[in-house]
Amino acid sequence: MVVLVFALSVLSFKHHDHPATERATALLEATPTNEQIRWLSWEDAMQLHQQDPRKVLVNIYKTQCSWCSYMDRTTYRETHLIDYINKNFYAVKLNAEQREPIEFRDRTYKYVRSDGSGYHELAATMTSGGLGTPGIVFLDESLEVIQPITGYKDPDSFEKIITYFGENQYLNTPWDIYRSSYIPMNSTQLLKGRE
């Protein structure tokens, strides 16, 4: 009996992951990579980032933004882009008009009323106040903003952009040179198949 009580007490002190970390990990594992982008909440992405740092792609949108919806239906549905994003980034959707506060780097970012509507401070901070939507913000492995980009991006343009940041080309290669010499993913895959 004493052995049983001891065994149960040892098991009850077993280390458990934080519930938010478990939820975030489950989200990453739940969706096959080629079906849809694994969109995470800000909190889930930050929990995963603590365990395994990688770049973060933040999709900043507004509920009434028709170009945001169009990009969701087109660019973000391309299988090769989905696969690339899921392998190289934590992908986050952030509503630029979200009312719930977000904790980040010991600061609480809140919703701010402005001109009859409003905006979320985190979205404004990451875009240096340029809240055009759709917006894409790339964060590096240290969670520093690499580059905010606004406006709809078709699949071909978006592919160049995500690989420029995902492959760290932005560190050494000017954008104009990278863009003009870029070989699309599908072409690279076809060339590899011929070898």
mmCIF file of the C-alpha atoms, coordinates in Angstrom:
data_MODEL
# 
_entry.id   MODEL 
# 
loop_
_atom_site.group_PDB 
_atom_site.id 
_atom_site.type_symbol 
_atom_site.label_atom_id 
_atom_site.label_alt_id 
_atom_site.label_comp_id 
_atom_site.label_asym_id 
_atom_site.label_entity_id 
_atom_site.label_seq_id 
_atom_site.pdbx_PDB_ins_code 
_atom_site.Cartn_x 
_atom_site.Cartn_y 
_atom_site.Cartn_z 
_atom_site.occupancy 
_atom_site.B_iso_or_equiv 
_atom_site.pdbx_formal_charge 
_atom_site.auth_seq_id 
_atom_site.auth_comp_id 
_atom_site.auth_asym_id 
_atom_site.auth_atom_id 
_atom_site.pdbx_PDB_model_num 
ATOM 1   C CA . MET A 1 1   ? 0.000   0.000  0.000   1.00 0.00 ? 1   MET A CA 1 
ATOM 2   C CA . VAL A 1 2   ? 2.823   2.430  0.900   1.00 0.00 ? 2   VAL A CA 1 
ATOM 3   C CA . VAL A 1 3   ? 4.533   1.659  -2.417  1.00 0.00 ? 3   VAL A CA 1 
ATOM 4   C CA . LEU A 1 4   ? 1.311   2.394  -4.309  1.00 0.00 ? 4   LEU A CA 1 
ATOM 5   C CA . VAL A 1 5   ? 0.833   5.748  -2.525  1.00 0.00 ? 5   VAL A CA 1 
ATOM 6   C CA . PHE A 1 6   ? 4.485   6.650  -3.205  1.00 0.00 ? 6   PHE A CA 1 
ATOM 7   C CA . ALA A 1 7   ? 4.176   5.732  -6.895  1.00 0.00 ? 7   ALA A CA 1 
ATOM 8   C CA . LEU A 1 8   ? 0.996   7.800  -7.260  1.00 0.00 ? 8   LEU A CA 1 
ATOM 9   C CA . SER A 1 9   ? 2.581   10.784 -5.528  1.00 0.00 ? 9   SER A CA 1 
ATOM 10  C CA . VAL A 1 10  ? 5.653   10.620 -7.803  1.00 0.00 ? 10  VAL A CA 1 
ATOM 11  C CA . LEU A 1 11  ? 3.442   10.455 -10.878 1.00 0.00 ? 11  LEU A CA 1 
ATOM 12  C CA . SER A 1 12  ? 1.399   13.410 -9.678  1.00 0.00 ? 12  SER A CA 1 
ATOM 13  C CA . PHE A 1 13  ? 4.565   15.557 -9.632  1.00 0.00 ? 13  PHE A CA 1 
ATOM 14  C CA . LYS A 1 14  ? 5.541   14.616 -13.157 1.00 0.00 ? 14  LYS A CA 1 
ATOM 15  C CA . HIS A 1 15  ? 6.397   17.684 -15.269 1.00 0.00 ? 15  HIS A CA 1 
ATOM 16  C CA . HIS A 1 16  ? 3.568   18.718 -17.576 1.00 0.00 ? 16  HIS A CA 1 
ATOM 17  C CA . ASP A 1 17  ? 3.802   21.157 -20.450 1.00 0.00 ? 17  ASP A CA 1 
ATOM 18  C CA . HIS A 1 18  ? 1.990   24.432 -20.158 1.00 0.00 ? 18  HIS A CA 1 
ATOM 19  C CA . PRO A 1 19  ? -1.595  24.008 -21.504 1.00 0.00 ? 19  PRO A CA 1 
ATOM 20  C CA . ALA A 1 20  ? -1.051  26.800 -24.050 1.00 0.00 ? 20  ALA A CA 1 
ATOM 21  C CA . THR A 1 21  ? 2.090   25.055 -25.325 1.00 0.00 ? 21  THR A CA 1 
ATOM 22  C CA . GLU A 1 22  ? 0.243   21.757 -25.627 1.00 0.00 ? 22  GLU A CA 1 
ATOM 23  C CA . ARG A 1 23  ? -2.577  23.481 -27.552 1.00 0.00 ? 23  ARG A CA 1 
ATOM 24  C CA . ALA A 1 24  ? -0.127  25.234 -29.875 1.00 0.00 ? 24  ALA A CA 1 
ATOM 25  C CA . THR A 1 25  ? 1.790   22.019 -30.535 1.00 0.00 ? 25  THR A CA 1 
ATOM 26  C CA . ALA A 1 26  ? -1.469  20.187 -31.236 1.00 0.00 ? 26  ALA A CA 1 
ATOM 27  C CA . LEU A 1 27  ? -2.436  22.913 -33.744 1.00 0.00 ? 27  LEU A CA 1 
ATOM 28  C CA . LEU A 1 28  ? 0.859   22.474 -35.587 1.00 0.00 ? 28  LEU A CA 1 
ATOM 29  C CA . GLU A 1 29  ? 0.429   18.718 -35.775 1.00 0.00 ? 29  GLU A CA 1 
ATOM 30  C CA . ALA A 1 30  ? -3.292  18.750 -36.650 1.00 0.00 ? 30  ALA A CA 1 
ATOM 31  C CA . THR A 1 31  ? -3.220  20.065 -40.203 1.00 0.00 ? 31  THR A CA 1 
ATOM 32  C CA . PRO A 1 32  ? -1.488  18.305 -43.079 1.00 0.00 ? 32  PRO A CA 1 
ATOM 33  C CA . THR A 1 33  ? 1.068   20.705 -44.584 1.00 0.00 ? 33  THR A CA 1 
ATOM 34  C CA . ASN A 1 34  ? -0.320  20.711 -48.101 1.00 0.00 ? 34  ASN A CA 1 
ATOM 35  C CA . GLU A 1 35  ? -3.964  21.450 -47.297 1.00 0.00 ? 35  GLU A CA 1 
ATOM 36  C CA . GLN A 1 36  ? -3.958  24.799 -45.529 1.00 0.00 ? 36  GLN A CA 1 
ATOM 37  C CA . ILE A 1 37  ? -1.727  27.205 -43.742 1.00 0.00 ? 37  ILE A CA 1 
ATOM 38  C CA . ARG A 1 38  ? -1.508  26.463 -40.043 1.00 0.00 ? 38  ARG A CA 1 
ATOM 39  C CA . TRP A 1 39  ? -2.720  29.839 -38.819 1.00 0.00 ? 39  TRP A CA 1 
ATOM 40  C CA . LEU A 1 40  ? -1.923  30.304 -35.150 1.00 0.00 ? 40  LEU A CA 1 
ATOM 41  C CA . SER A 1 41  ? -3.024  32.845 -32.600 1.00 0.00 ? 41  SER A CA 1 
ATOM 42  C CA . TRP A 1 42  ? -0.346  35.280 -31.465 1.00 0.00 ? 42  TRP A CA 1 
ATOM 43  C CA . GLU A 1 43  ? -0.158  33.510 -28.108 1.00 0.00 ? 43  GLU A CA 1 
ATOM 44  C CA . ASP A 1 44  ? 0.219   30.050 -29.652 1.00 0.00 ? 44  ASP A CA 1 
ATOM 45  C CA . ALA A 1 45  ? 2.936   31.241 -32.022 1.00 0.00 ? 45  ALA A CA 1 
ATOM 46  C CA . MET A 1 46  ? 4.873   32.808 -29.153 1.00 0.00 ? 46  MET A CA 1 
ATOM 47  C CA . GLN A 1 47  ? 4.604   29.592 -27.106 1.00 0.00 ? 47  GLN A CA 1 
ATOM 48  C CA . LEU A 1 48  ? 5.940   27.547 -30.018 1.00 0.00 ? 48  LEU A CA 1 
ATOM 49  C CA . HIS A 1 49  ? 8.644   30.128 -30.686 1.00 0.00 ? 49  HIS A CA 1 
ATOM 50  C CA . GLN A 1 50  ? 9.935   29.681 -27.140 1.00 0.00 ? 50  GLN A CA 1 
ATOM 51  C CA . GLN A 1 51  ? 10.413  25.952 -27.797 1.00 0.00 ? 51  GLN A CA 1 
ATOM 52  C CA . ASP A 1 52  ? 11.684  26.190 -31.359 1.00 0.00 ? 52  ASP A CA 1 
ATOM 53  C CA . PRO A 1 53  ? 12.550  29.689 -32.641 1.00 0.00 ? 53  PRO A CA 1 
ATOM 54  C CA . ARG A 1 54  ? 11.753  30.370 -36.280 1.00 0.00 ? 54  ARG A CA 1 
ATOM 55  C CA . LYS A 1 55  ? 10.585  33.296 -38.347 1.00 0.00 ? 55  LYS A CA 1 
ATOM 56  C CA . VAL A 1 56  ? 7.014   34.520 -37.974 1.00 0.00 ? 56  VAL A CA 1 
ATOM 57  C CA . LEU A 1 57  ? 4.755   35.576 -40.831 1.00 0.00 ? 57  LEU A CA 1 
ATOM 58  C CA . VAL A 1 58  ? 1.995   37.867 -39.554 1.00 0.00 ? 58  VAL A CA 1 
ATOM 59  C CA . ASN A 1 59  ? -1.003  38.329 -41.833 1.00 0.00 ? 59  ASN A CA 1 
ATOM 60  C CA . ILE A 1 60  ? -2.624  41.620 -40.789 1.00 0.00 ? 60  ILE A CA 1 
ATOM 61  C CA . TYR A 1 61  ? -6.204  41.920 -41.969 1.00 0.00 ? 61  TYR A CA 1 
ATOM 62  C CA . LYS A 1 62  ? -9.492  43.693 -41.303 1.00 0.00 ? 62  LYS A CA 1 
ATOM 63  C CA . THR A 1 63  ? -12.844 41.956 -41.260 1.00 0.00 ? 63  THR A CA 1 
ATOM 64  C CA . GLN A 1 64  ? -14.309 44.171 -44.007 1.00 0.00 ? 64  GLN A CA 1 
ATOM 65  C CA . CYS A 1 65  ? -11.197 44.052 -46.240 1.00 0.00 ? 65  CYS A CA 1 
ATOM 66  C CA . SER A 1 66  ? -12.201 42.499 -49.575 1.00 0.00 ? 66  SER A CA 1 
ATOM 67  C CA . TRP A 1 67  ? -8.570  42.205 -50.757 1.00 0.00 ? 67  TRP A CA 1 
ATOM 68  C CA . CYS A 1 68  ? -7.741  40.319 -47.542 1.00 0.00 ? 68  CYS A CA 1 
ATOM 69  C CA . SER A 1 69  ? -10.516 37.821 -48.298 1.00 0.00 ? 69  SER A CA 1 
ATOM 70  C CA . TYR A 1 70  ? -9.391  37.561 -51.905 1.00 0.00 ? 70  TYR A CA 1 
ATOM 71  C CA . MET A 1 71  ? -5.811  36.817 -50.843 1.00 0.00 ? 71  MET A CA 1 
ATOM 72  C CA . ASP A 1 72  ? -7.158  34.128 -48.478 1.00 0.00 ? 72  ASP A CA 1 
ATOM 73  C CA . ARG A 1 73  ? -9.048  32.538 -51.393 1.00 0.00 ? 73  ARG A CA 1 
ATOM 74  C CA . THR A 1 74  ? -6.199  32.757 -53.904 1.00 0.00 ? 74  THR A CA 1 
ATOM 75  C CA . THR A 1 75  ? -2.606  33.229 -52.767 1.00 0.00 ? 75  THR A CA 1 
ATOM 76  C CA . TYR A 1 76  ? -2.968  31.470 -49.417 1.00 0.00 ? 76  TYR A CA 1 
ATOM 77  C CA . ARG A 1 77  ? -4.549  28.440 -51.156 1.00 0.00 ? 77  ARG A CA 1 
ATOM 78  C CA . GLU A 1 78  ? -1.571  27.617 -53.388 1.00 0.00 ? 78  GLU A CA 1 
ATOM 79  C CA . THR A 1 79  ? -0.245  24.223 -52.296 1.00 0.00 ? 79  THR A CA 1 
ATOM 80  C CA . HIS A 1 80  ? 3.452   25.011 -52.757 1.00 0.00 ? 80  HIS A CA 1 
ATOM 81  C CA . LEU A 1 81  ? 3.091   28.268 -50.792 1.00 0.00 ? 81  LEU A CA 1 
ATOM 82  C CA . ILE A 1 82  ? 1.180   26.516 -48.015 1.00 0.00 ? 82  ILE A CA 1 
ATOM 83  C CA . ASP A 1 83  ? 3.896   23.906 -47.735 1.00 0.00 ? 83  ASP A CA 1 
ATOM 84  C CA . TYR A 1 84  ? 6.679   26.508 -47.712 1.00 0.00 ? 84  TYR A CA 1 
ATOM 85  C CA . ILE A 1 85  ? 5.003   28.681 -45.080 1.00 0.00 ? 85  ILE A CA 1 
ATOM 86  C CA . ASN A 1 86  ? 4.198   25.740 -42.799 1.00 0.00 ? 86  ASN A CA 1 
ATOM 87  C CA . LYS A 1 87  ? 7.800   24.494 -42.964 1.00 0.00 ? 87  LYS A CA 1 
ATOM 88  C CA . ASN A 1 88  ? 9.572   27.842 -42.528 1.00 0.00 ? 88  ASN A CA 1 
ATOM 89  C CA . PHE A 1 89  ? 7.346   30.155 -40.470 1.00 0.00 ? 89  PHE A CA 1 
ATOM 90  C CA . TYR A 1 90  ? 4.907   30.334 -37.630 1.00 0.00 ? 90  TYR A CA 1 
ATOM 91  C CA . ALA A 1 91  ? 1.944   31.890 -39.423 1.00 0.00 ? 91  ALA A CA 1 
ATOM 92  C CA . VAL A 1 92  ? -0.282  34.268 -37.466 1.00 0.00 ? 92  VAL A CA 1 
ATOM 93  C CA . LYS A 1 93  ? -3.487  36.023 -38.473 1.00 0.00 ? 93  LYS A CA 1 
ATOM 94  C CA . LEU A 1 94  ? -3.845  39.345 -36.668 1.00 0.00 ? 94  LEU A CA 1 
ATOM 95  C CA . ASN A 1 95  ? -7.006  41.409 -36.999 1.00 0.00 ? 95  ASN A CA 1 
ATOM 96  C CA . ALA A 1 96  ? -5.897  45.058 -37.178 1.00 0.00 ? 96  ALA A CA 1 
ATOM 97  C CA . GLU A 1 97  ? -9.145  45.942 -35.388 1.00 0.00 ? 97  GLU A CA 1 
ATOM 98  C CA . GLN A 1 98  ? -8.955  43.239 -32.717 1.00 0.00 ? 98  GLN A CA 1 
ATOM 99  C CA . ARG A 1 99  ? -10.299 44.364 -29.354 1.00 0.00 ? 99  ARG A CA 1 
ATOM 100 C CA . GLU A 1 100 ? -8.534  41.828 -27.135 1.00 0.00 ? 100 GLU A CA 1 
ATOM 101 C CA . PRO A 1 101 ? -5.181  42.914 -25.687 1.00 0.00 ? 101 PRO A CA 1 
ATOM 102 C CA . ILE A 1 102 ? -2.001  41.059 -26.632 1.00 0.00 ? 102 ILE A CA 1 
ATOM 103 C CA . GLU A 1 103 ? 1.025   40.618 -24.394 1.00 0.00 ? 103 GLU A CA 1 
ATOM 104 C CA . PHE A 1 104 ? 4.381   40.862 -26.159 1.00 0.00 ? 104 PHE A CA 1 
ATOM 105 C CA . ARG A 1 105 ? 7.812   41.602 -24.745 1.00 0.00 ? 105 ARG A CA 1 
ATOM 106 C CA . ASP A 1 106 ? 6.574   42.766 -21.352 1.00 0.00 ? 106 ASP A CA 1 
ATOM 107 C CA . ARG A 1 107 ? 4.084   45.168 -22.882 1.00 0.00 ? 107 ARG A CA 1 
ATOM 108 C CA . THR A 1 108 ? 0.327   44.993 -23.314 1.00 0.00 ? 108 THR A CA 1 
ATOM 109 C CA . TYR A 1 109 ? -0.889  46.115 -26.732 1.00 0.00 ? 109 TYR A CA 1 
ATOM 110 C CA . LYS A 1 110 ? -4.516  47.234 -26.799 1.00 0.00 ? 110 LYS A CA 1 
ATOM 111 C CA . TYR A 1 111 ? -7.279  48.357 -29.082 1.00 0.00 ? 111 TYR A CA 1 
ATOM 112 C CA . VAL A 1 112 ? -7.291  52.120 -29.671 1.00 0.00 ? 112 VAL A CA 1 
ATOM 113 C CA . ARG A 1 113 ? -10.433 53.999 -30.731 1.00 0.00 ? 113 ARG A CA 1 
ATOM 114 C CA . SER A 1 114 ? -9.810  56.366 -33.626 1.00 0.00 ? 114 SER A CA 1 
ATOM 115 C CA . ASP A 1 115 ? -12.105 58.253 -36.005 1.00 0.00 ? 115 ASP A CA 1 
ATOM 116 C CA . GLY A 1 116 ? -15.229 56.170 -35.376 1.00 0.00 ? 116 GLY A CA 1 
ATOM 117 C CA . SER A 1 117 ? -13.425 52.840 -35.650 1.00 0.00 ? 117 SER A CA 1 
ATOM 118 C CA . GLY A 1 118 ? -10.051 51.867 -34.244 1.00 0.00 ? 118 GLY A CA 1 
ATOM 119 C CA . TYR A 1 119 ? -6.926  49.784 -34.529 1.00 0.00 ? 119 TYR A CA 1 
ATOM 120 C CA . HIS A 1 120 ? -4.835  47.382 -32.506 1.00 0.00 ? 120 HIS A CA 1 
ATOM 121 C CA . GLU A 1 121 ? -1.564  48.802 -31.171 1.00 0.00 ? 121 GLU A CA 1 
ATOM 122 C CA . LEU A 1 122 ? 0.446   45.673 -32.037 1.00 0.00 ? 122 LEU A CA 1 
ATOM 123 C CA . ALA A 1 123 ? -0.583  45.843 -35.699 1.00 0.00 ? 123 ALA A CA 1 
ATOM 124 C CA . ALA A 1 124 ? 0.259   49.553 -35.787 1.00 0.00 ? 124 ALA A CA 1 
ATOM 125 C CA . THR A 1 125 ? 3.620   49.008 -34.077 1.00 0.00 ? 125 THR A CA 1 
ATOM 126 C CA . MET A 1 126 ? 4.712   46.190 -36.393 1.00 0.00 ? 126 MET A CA 1 
ATOM 127 C CA . THR A 1 127 ? 3.781   48.205 -39.481 1.00 0.00 ? 127 THR A CA 1 
ATOM 128 C CA . SER A 1 128 ? 5.232   51.482 -38.183 1.00 0.00 ? 128 SER A CA 1 
ATOM 129 C CA . GLY A 1 129 ? 1.728   52.941 -38.312 1.00 0.00 ? 129 GLY A CA 1 
ATOM 130 C CA . GLY A 1 130 ? 1.020   51.815 -41.890 1.00 0.00 ? 130 GLY A CA 1 
ATOM 131 C CA . LEU A 1 131 ? -2.151  49.846 -41.293 1.00 0.00 ? 131 LEU A CA 1 
ATOM 132 C CA . GLY A 1 132 ? -2.952  49.157 -44.949 1.00 0.00 ? 132 GLY A CA 1 
ATOM 133 C CA . THR A 1 133 ? -4.516  45.756 -45.428 1.00 0.00 ? 133 THR A CA 1 
ATOM 134 C CA . PRO A 1 134 ? -3.854  43.120 -46.393 1.00 0.00 ? 134 PRO A CA 1 
ATOM 135 C CA . GLY A 1 135 ? -0.540  43.459 -44.629 1.00 0.00 ? 135 GLY A CA 1 
ATOM 136 C CA . ILE A 1 136 ? 2.250   40.965 -44.127 1.00 0.00 ? 136 ILE A CA 1 
ATOM 137 C CA . VAL A 1 137 ? 4.912   41.430 -41.491 1.00 0.00 ? 137 VAL A CA 1 
ATOM 138 C CA . PHE A 1 138 ? 7.962   39.197 -41.301 1.00 0.00 ? 138 PHE A CA 1 
ATOM 139 C CA . LEU A 1 139 ? 9.663   38.722 -37.935 1.00 0.00 ? 139 LEU A CA 1 
ATOM 140 C CA . ASP A 1 140 ? 13.071  37.086 -37.603 1.00 0.00 ? 140 ASP A CA 1 
ATOM 141 C CA . GLU A 1 141 ? 13.997  34.345 -35.139 1.00 0.00 ? 141 GLU A CA 1 
ATOM 142 C CA . SER A 1 142 ? 14.586  37.029 -32.482 1.00 0.00 ? 142 SER A CA 1 
ATOM 143 C CA . LEU A 1 143 ? 11.069  38.380 -33.092 1.00 0.00 ? 143 LEU A CA 1 
ATOM 144 C CA . GLU A 1 144 ? 12.381  41.614 -34.588 1.00 0.00 ? 144 GLU A CA 1 
ATOM 145 C CA . VAL A 1 145 ? 10.464  43.083 -37.519 1.00 0.00 ? 145 VAL A CA 1 
ATOM 146 C CA . ILE A 1 146 ? 12.304  42.362 -40.757 1.00 0.00 ? 146 ILE A CA 1 
ATOM 147 C CA . GLN A 1 147 ? 9.842   44.061 -43.097 1.00 0.00 ? 147 GLN A CA 1 
ATOM 148 C CA . PRO A 1 148 ? 6.168   45.027 -43.242 1.00 0.00 ? 148 PRO A CA 1 
ATOM 149 C CA . ILE A 1 149 ? 4.550   44.767 -46.690 1.00 0.00 ? 149 ILE A CA 1 
ATOM 150 C CA . THR A 1 150 ? 1.085   46.021 -47.590 1.00 0.00 ? 150 THR A CA 1 
ATOM 151 C CA . GLY A 1 151 ? -1.358  45.261 -50.366 1.00 0.00 ? 151 GLY A CA 1 
ATOM 152 C CA . TYR A 1 152 ? -2.640  42.187 -52.142 1.00 0.00 ? 152 TYR A CA 1 
ATOM 153 C CA . LYS A 1 153 ? 0.075   39.867 -53.444 1.00 0.00 ? 153 LYS A CA 1 
ATOM 154 C CA . ASP A 1 154 ? -0.671  37.364 -56.187 1.00 0.00 ? 154 ASP A CA 1 
ATOM 155 C CA . PRO A 1 155 ? 0.861   33.880 -55.761 1.00 0.00 ? 155 PRO A CA 1 
ATOM 156 C CA . ASP A 1 156 ? 3.905   34.571 -57.968 1.00 0.00 ? 156 ASP A CA 1 
ATOM 157 C CA . SER A 1 157 ? 4.794   37.843 -56.229 1.00 0.00 ? 157 SER A CA 1 
ATOM 158 C CA . PHE A 1 158 ? 4.160   36.354 -52.816 1.00 0.00 ? 158 PHE A CA 1 
ATOM 159 C CA . GLU A 1 159 ? 6.402   33.361 -53.560 1.00 0.00 ? 159 GLU A CA 1 
ATOM 160 C CA . LYS A 1 160 ? 9.324   35.680 -54.266 1.00 0.00 ? 160 LYS A CA 1 
ATOM 161 C CA . ILE A 1 161 ? 8.668   37.632 -51.089 1.00 0.00 ? 161 ILE A CA 1 
ATOM 162 C CA . ILE A 1 162 ? 8.385   34.666 -48.709 1.00 0.00 ? 162 ILE A CA 1 
ATOM 163 C CA . THR A 1 163 ? 11.467  32.964 -50.111 1.00 0.00 ? 163 THR A CA 1 
ATOM 164 C CA . TYR A 1 164 ? 13.439  36.236 -49.943 1.00 0.00 ? 164 TYR A CA 1 
ATOM 165 C CA . PHE A 1 165 ? 12.816  36.362 -46.202 1.00 0.00 ? 165 PHE A CA 1 
ATOM 166 C CA . GLY A 1 166 ? 12.532  32.631 -45.556 1.00 0.00 ? 166 GLY A CA 1 
ATOM 167 C CA . GLU A 1 167 ? 15.925  31.889 -47.162 1.00 0.00 ? 167 GLU A CA 1 
ATOM 168 C CA . ASN A 1 168 ? 17.604  34.907 -45.474 1.00 0.00 ? 168 ASN A CA 1 
ATOM 169 C CA . GLN A 1 169 ? 18.342  36.455 -48.868 1.00 0.00 ? 169 GLN A CA 1 
ATOM 170 C CA . TYR A 1 170 ? 17.331  39.833 -47.448 1.00 0.00 ? 170 TYR A CA 1 
ATOM 171 C CA . LEU A 1 171 ? 20.545  39.820 -45.389 1.00 0.00 ? 171 LEU A CA 1 
ATOM 172 C CA . ASN A 1 172 ? 22.910  39.937 -48.399 1.00 0.00 ? 172 ASN A CA 1 
ATOM 173 C CA . THR A 1 173 ? 20.994  40.425 -51.636 1.00 0.00 ? 173 THR A CA 1 
ATOM 174 C CA . PRO A 1 174 ? 19.170  43.615 -52.674 1.00 0.00 ? 174 PRO A CA 1 
ATOM 175 C CA . TRP A 1 175 ? 15.509  42.970 -53.466 1.00 0.00 ? 175 TRP A CA 1 
ATOM 176 C CA . ASP A 1 176 ? 15.761  44.127 -57.111 1.00 0.00 ? 176 ASP A CA 1 
ATOM 177 C CA . ILE A 1 177 ? 18.580  41.668 -57.827 1.00 0.00 ? 177 ILE A CA 1 
ATOM 178 C CA . TYR A 1 178 ? 16.793  38.810 -56.061 1.00 0.00 ? 178 TYR A CA 1 
ATOM 179 C CA . ARG A 1 179 ? 13.488  39.524 -57.817 1.00 0.00 ? 179 ARG A CA 1 
ATOM 180 C CA . SER A 1 180 ? 15.051  39.738 -61.296 1.00 0.00 ? 180 SER A CA 1 
ATOM 181 C CA . SER A 1 181 ? 17.035  36.506 -60.943 1.00 0.00 ? 181 SER A CA 1 
ATOM 182 C CA . TYR A 1 182 ? 14.413  34.485 -59.032 1.00 0.00 ? 182 TYR A CA 1 
ATOM 183 C CA . ILE A 1 183 ? 13.579  30.997 -60.312 1.00 0.00 ? 183 ILE A CA 1 
ATOM 184 C CA . PRO A 1 184 ? 10.043  29.960 -59.253 1.00 0.00 ? 184 PRO A CA 1 
ATOM 185 C CA . MET A 1 185 ? 9.654   26.997 -56.893 1.00 0.00 ? 185 MET A CA 1 
ATOM 186 C CA . ASN A 1 186 ? 7.742   24.935 -59.425 1.00 0.00 ? 186 ASN A CA 1 
ATOM 187 C CA . SER A 1 187 ? 10.501  25.465 -62.029 1.00 0.00 ? 187 SER A CA 1 
ATOM 188 C CA . THR A 1 188 ? 13.138  24.417 -59.503 1.00 0.00 ? 188 THR A CA 1 
ATOM 189 C CA . GLN A 1 189 ? 11.161  21.298 -58.665 1.00 0.00 ? 189 GLN A CA 1 
ATOM 190 C CA . LEU A 1 190 ? 10.767  20.474 -62.362 1.00 0.00 ? 190 LEU A CA 1 
ATOM 191 C CA . LEU A 1 191 ? 14.506  20.945 -62.962 1.00 0.00 ? 191 LEU A CA 1 
ATOM 192 C CA . LYS A 1 192 ? 15.346  18.689 -60.004 1.00 0.00 ? 192 LYS A CA 1 
ATOM 193 C CA . GLY A 1 193 ? 12.984  16.043 -61.401 1.00 0.00 ? 193 GLY A CA 1 
ATOM 194 C CA . ARG A 1 194 ? 14.914  15.968 -64.701 1.00 0.00 ? 194 ARG A CA 1 
ATOM 195 C CA . GLU A 1 195 ? 18.291  15.335 -63.070 1.00 0.00 ? 195 GLU A CA 1 
# 
